[in-house]
Amino acid sequence: MSRRVLVVGAGVMGHRHAAAVRAAGDRVALAVDADLTRARALDENALAYGSLAGALASPETVDAAIIATPSFQHLDQLVTLAAAGIPTLVEKPHRIPGQDPAGLLTAVSGGAEVFVGMSTRHWPGYVELTRAIGAGELGEIVGYTDRMAFALPEGALPAWYFDRSVSGGGVLVTNGVHALDRARALLGPLEKVTATMRPVLPGHDTEDHARVRFRAGTATGSIELLWAAYEPVATGLTVTGTRGAGHIAMDGSWRISTRDATRTGDAIDIDTVPFAAQWQAFRTGAAGFSIDDLEPTLTLIESLYREASDG
């Protein structure tokens, strides 16, 4: 059955989510953005509103919502939609470090349906690597490295990303939430987690570089996160086991090599493919993306920021 969807936020991410909604045969019924021109441009068939409150007062009813606003707005909007009883897919992170999640946790414990948009876990290569590890094809996992690095020319991101008072932090929360989430999903609980971080680009009071080290079962792991003024090299996720290894590149291409066989996958359009898969996962209630699954990642990030400031 086709679903009527409320999309909150009509920027780049809002358009990606709206495209995924339409690709599934669902309908963007309501669009919200503080800029009404942007709201109207999200979908010509949707009713446009300048606020979430206005949309919720609309005579048009919806079956689901997507939050694709700046990160510091996610928590309040989630609580509002939970109170309205609307199942919601929220862009990562579902809150920023320093925000109190108590109201959201109460709403979720009361039955509110929330799905966190961790898009990199919907890459075909990640799905295949998860299957291979679960099937024991790589043997005992001994090593894990993930290097998420991006060229960040001036103006590539809005200024709020670099204002700690509204972003909660820099690359560790913006991209690290993906990296730590997928490490936890692939390996289980992370232990002995430490981090170093520093600014790289001029004028930033948030970190542009962070390195996280940890243990997970029999594996030692390292995550490196970088925003740079140049094109980074040697990026991607590599998992090493006693019987095989897997690698996922930043373009979504992948390779899994074991003693028995090698298989590969091509690069993907990372602006469309994972978002379409993610919307389908939300529609079917896929496990692993709830607030209970993701809140520990935010708690870990908060602890790393505290330890860095104490040090």
C-alpha positions in Angstrom: 0.0 0.0 0.0 1.3 3.5 -0.9 2.3 5.6 2.0 1.7 9.3 2.5 4.9 10.9 3.9 5.8 14.1 5.7 9.4 15.3 4.9 10.9 17.8 7.3 13.8 19.6 5.7 14.1 20.4 2.0 17.8 20.6 1.6 20.1 18.1 -0.1 19.3 15.3 2.3 15.5 16.0 2.1 15.7 15.6 -1.7 17.5 12.3 -1.4 14.9 11.0 0.9 12.0 12.3 -1.1 13.4 10.6 -4.2 13.6 7.3 -2.3 10.0 7.7 -1.2 8.8 8.2 -4.8 11.0 5.3 -6.1 9.1 3.0 -3.7 5.7 4.2 -5.1 5.0 6.2 -2.0 3.9 9.9 -2.0 5.5 13.0 -0.4 2.3 14.5 1.0 3.7 17.3 3.2 7.0 19.2 2.9 8.4 21.4 5.7 11.2 23.9 5.5 11.7 27.3 7.1 12.2 28.5 3.5 8.8 28.0 1.8 10.3 28.2 -1.6 12.5 25.2 -0.8 9.6 23.4 0.7 7.6 23.8 -2.4 10.5 22.7 -4.6 10.9 19.4 -2.7 7.8 17.9 -4.4 5.4 19.8 -6.6 2.5 17.6 -5.5 3.1 18.1 -1.7 1.5 20.7 0.5 4.3 23.1 1.7 4.6 24.4 5.3 7.1 26.7 7.0 7.0 24.8 10.3 6.5 21.3 11.6 3.6 22.6 13.8 1.9 23.9 10.7 2.2 20.6 8.9 0.9 18.7 11.9 -2.2 21.0 11.9 -2.8 20.2 8.2 -6.0 18.4 7.1 -3.8 16.0 5.1 -3.0 12.9 7.1 0.3 11.0 6.8 1.5 7.5 7.5 5.2 8.3 8.1 7.7 11.1 8.5 11.3 11.8 7.6 13.5 14.3 9.4 16.3 15.7 7.2 17.0 19.0 9.0 20.3 20.2 10.5 21.3 17.8 13.3 20.6 20.0 16.2 16.9 20.1 15.3 16.5 16.3 15.2 15.8 15.6 18.8 13.0 18.2 19.3 11.4 17.2 16.0 11.6 13.5 16.9 9.9 14.0 20.2 7.1 16.1 18.5 6.5 13.5 15.9 6.6 10.7 18.5 3.9 12.5 20.5 1.8 12.7 17.3 2.1 9.0 16.8 3.8 9.2 13.4 6.5 6.5 12.6 9.6 8.4 11.7 12.9 7.9 9.9 15.4 10.4 11.2 18.7 11.4 9.6 21.8 10.6 11.7 22.6 11.5 14.3 19.2 11.3 16.1 20.6 13.9 18.6 23.8 15.8 19.0 26.3 15.4 21.9 25.1 17.3 25.0 21.4 17.0 24.3 19.4 15.2 26.9 17.7 12.1 25.2 15.4 11.5 28.2 12.2 12.7 26.5 12.9 10.6 23.4 13.8 7.5 25.4 10.5 7.9 27.2 8.6 8.2 24.0 10.3 5.2 22.5 9.7 3.1 25.6 6.0 4.1 25.2 5.9 2.6 21.7 7.0 5.4 19.4 8.5 4.1 16.1 11.8 5.6 15.3 14.3 4.4 12.6 17.7 6.1 12.4 19.1 6.7 8.9 22.5 5.1 9.0 22.8 5.0 5.2 26.2 3.4 4.9 24.8 0.2 6.4 22.5 -0.1 3.4 25.4 -0.1 0.9 25.4 -3.5 -1.0 29.0 -4.1 0.0 28.2 -3.6 3.7 25.3 -6.0 3.5 27.4 -8.6 1.8 30.3 -8.2 4.3 27.8 -8.5 7.2 26.5 -11.8 5.7 30.1 -13.1 5.2 31.1 -12.3 8.7 27.9 -13.8 10.1 28.5 -17.0 8.1 32.0 -17.3 9.4 33.6 -17.0 5.9 36.3 -14.7 7.2 37.1 -16.9 10.2 38.1 -15.2 13.4 38.2 -11.4 13.0 41.6 -10.0 14.0 41.8 -6.6 12.4 39.5 -3.7 11.5 40.3 -0.4 9.9 37.9 2.3 8.7 39.2 5.5 7.1 36.4 7.9 6.2 38.0 11.0 4.7 36.6 13.7 2.6 37.8 16.7 0.5 36.1 19.7 2.0 36.5 22.8 0.0 35.4 26.1 1.5 31.6 26.3 1.5 31.0 22.6 1.0 29.1 22.3 4.3 27.0 24.9 6.0 28.7 27.0 8.7 26.7 25.3 11.6 28.8 22.1 11.1 31.8 24.0 12.5 30.0 25.7 15.4 30.3 23.4 18.4 27.5 25.1 20.2 25.0 23.9 17.6 26.7 20.9 16.0 27.9 19.2 19.2 31.3 18.5 17.5 33.0 18.0 14.2 33.9 15.0 12.1 33.7 12.6 15.1 29.9 13.2 15.4 29.1 13.9 11.7 30.9 11.0 10.1 32.1 9.1 13.2 28.5 8.2 14.0 28.5 6.2 10.8 31.9 4.6 11.4 31.3 3.7 15.1 27.8 2.4 14.3 28.9 0.1 11.6 31.9 -1.1 13.7 29.5 -2.0 16.6 27.1 -3.6 14.1 29.8 -5.8 12.6 31.9 -6.6 15.6 29.7 -6.2 18.6 30.6 -4.2 21.7 33.7 -2.0 21.5 36.1 -2.0 24.4 39.1 0.1 25.5 38.0 2.9 23.2 40.3 5.9 23.0 40.4 8.9 20.6 42.6 11.8 19.6 41.2 14.8 17.7 42.2 18.2 16.4 41.2 20.9 13.9 42.9 20.8 10.5 41.2 23.5 8.4 41.6 27.2 9.5 38.8 28.9 11.4 37.2 25.7 12.8 36.6 25.3 16.5 35.5 21.7 15.8 37.8 18.8 15.0 38.5 18.0 11.4 40.6 14.9 12.2 39.9 12.2 14.7 41.4 8.8 15.3 39.6 6.2 17.4 41.2 2.9 18.6 39.4 0.0 20.2 39.2 -3.7 20.8 36.2 -5.8 19.9 36.4 -9.5 20.9 39.5 -10.9 19.2 40.0 -7.8 16.9 41.9 -4.6 17.3 40.4 -1.7 15.5 41.2 1.8 14.2 38.9 4.4 12.8 40.3 7.6 11.1 38.0 10.5 10.2 39.2 13.5 8.2 38.0 16.7 6.6 40.8 18.0 4.4 41.5 20.7 1.8 42.8 18.0 -0.6 41.6 14.7 -2.1 42.3 12.0 0.6 44.0 8.7 -0.2 43.7 5.1 1.1 40.1 5.4 2.3 37.5 2.7 3.0 36.7 -0.1 5.4 38.8 -3.3 5.7 38.0 -6.2 7.9 40.7 -8.9 8.3 40.1 -12.4 9.5 42.0 -15.7 9.8 40.3 -17.1 6.7 39.6 -14.1 4.6 39.2 -10.3 4.4 36.8 -7.8 3.0 37.1 -4.2 1.8 34.5 -1.6 1.0 35.7 1.5 -0.8 34.2 5.0 -0.4 32.5 4.7 -3.8 30.6 1.6 -2.6 32.6 -0.9 -4.6 33.7 -4.0 -2.6 35.8 -7.1 -2.5 35.7 -10.1 -0.3 38.6 -12.6 -0.6 38.7 -16.0 1.2 40.6 -19.2 0.8 37.8 -20.5 -1.3 36.8 -17.7 -3.6 36.9 -14.0 -4.3 33.8 -11.9 -5.2 33.4 -8.3 -5.9 30.8 -5.6 -6.4 30.8 -2.4 -8.5 30.7 1.2 -7.3 27.2 2.6 -6.6 25.5 6.0 -6.7 25.8 6.6 -3.0 23.2 9.5 -3.2 20.4 7.2 -4.4 21.1 3.4 -3.9 21.5 3.3 -0.1 18.6 5.8 0.4 16.2 3.6 -1.6 17.3 0.5 0.3 17.0 2.4 3.6 13.4 3.5 2.9 12.5 -0.1 2.1 14.1 -1.2 5.4 12.1 1.4 7.2 8.9 0.4 5.5 9.5 -3.3 6.6 10.6 -2.5 10.1 14.2 -3.9 9.7 16.0 -4.5 13.0 19.2 -2.8 14.1 18.3 0.9 13.5 16.2 1.8 16.5 17.1 4.4 19.2 18.1 1.5 21.5 20.6 0.4 18.8 22.0 3.9 18.1 21.9 5.7 21.5 25.0 3.7 22.7 26.9 5.1 19.8 26.0 8.7 20.8 26.8 8.0 24.4 30.3 6.6 23.3 30.9 9.8 21.2 30.0 12.0 24.2 32.5 10.1 26.4 35.2 10.5 23.8 34.6 14.3 23.7 34.7 14.5 27.5 37.9 12.5 27.7 39.5 14.7 25.0 38.6 17.9 26.8 39.7 16.5 30.2 43.1 15.5 28.6 
